[in-house]
Amino acid sequence: MVPTLNSTCFAVADSKYGKVNIYDASLQKLALNVSVEEPKSKGMCMCVQACAGLSSATAHILGGFEDGSVVLWDCRNPSRELSSLKVFAEPVMCLDVDVTTRSGVCGSPLKTLEVFSVTQDQFQLQKQYSVELRNPGVSSVKVRRDSKIMASGGWDGRVRVFGFKKGKPLALLNYHSATVNAVAFTPGCGTPAEHSNLLACGSKDERISLWRLY
């Protein structure tokens, strides 16, 4: 049975090379696991995201790996990579996918963000553009649900906001004194006006910051 990856399912990187597990919380059991074809060359899965909206026929899993590649799986064929794309010379530390635009962004210990796309018919990963950063190291990325902007959390404690379409720099949020480990936007649809367009950031400095964006 192929999981639908609804709200009860979540993906977790396995401790073994090249493997990701999908659990169904409602059933309290492992629903599926996916794996790469050459686990030793790919290394550990550093980050993972379940993608429920890329196709109406099946669910997909996207993983970032130690060798700097991003891998896409079709859950109907979990032992075979649907597509693989080398984006960095260092491990992929974080990624996020916007299913509306079929595009995603990922970060690494290097001084760039890499934006990629998933083709409509063959579901192949392709590079779109790179965003140069002032300092190296990205630990978190997130695309807002309206597909207009994205945010990254850096090792330098700064949060950077960019336009998602072309990567235009929009804001530099300087508050934290250590690595920003998590960034998240409030949901757009159904969110009260006073809570919309908020960006939450969590840092190694043990603080959480909340920002209102346009």
Secondary structure, 3 states (H helix, E strand, C coil): CCCCCCCCEEEEECCCCCEEEEEECCCCEEEEEEECCCHHHHCCEEEEEEECCCCCCCCEEEEEECCCEEEEEECCCCCCCCEEEECCCCCCCEEEEECCCCEEEEECCCCEEEEEEECCCCCCEEEEEEEECCCCCEEEEEECCCCCEEEEEECCCEEEEEECCCCCEEEEEECCCCCEEEEEECCCCCCCHHHCCEEEEEECCCCEEEEECC
